[in-house]
Amino acid sequence: MAWKTRSTMTLSHIKIMMGAIGAVVLSVALSACGTASATKGEPKRDPAVDMSSKVQALQKQLQERDKRIEELESQLDALKLIDEDREKQRKPLRPPMILEPSQ
């Protein structure tokens, strides 16, 4: 009779162990499902981070464009001054002739 009790205890222990092992295997398998896609190929990027880097790149382009516009405006102003100086040099400096009315 002692053997029968011992064998039933052993069977119940085996069932408990199998249940525990099954639970561990199931939890490992389920946790691997969540990370499997992250390990394959290119890692997923956070869309907010991607958008932020794009915004920063566009802001840099805008700053460079604005700086270039300022440079071009400065050059244009310098060219206008040169043009005005040349116009002044072309005009004769002598006073206009005074015509006397004919009588």
Buried (B, 14 or more C-beta within 10 A) or exposed (E): EEEEEEEEEEEEEEEEEEEEEEEEEEEEEEEEEEEEEEEEEEEEEEEEEEEEEEEEEEEEEEEEEEEEEEEEEEEEEEEEEEEEEEEEEEEEEEEEEEEEEEE
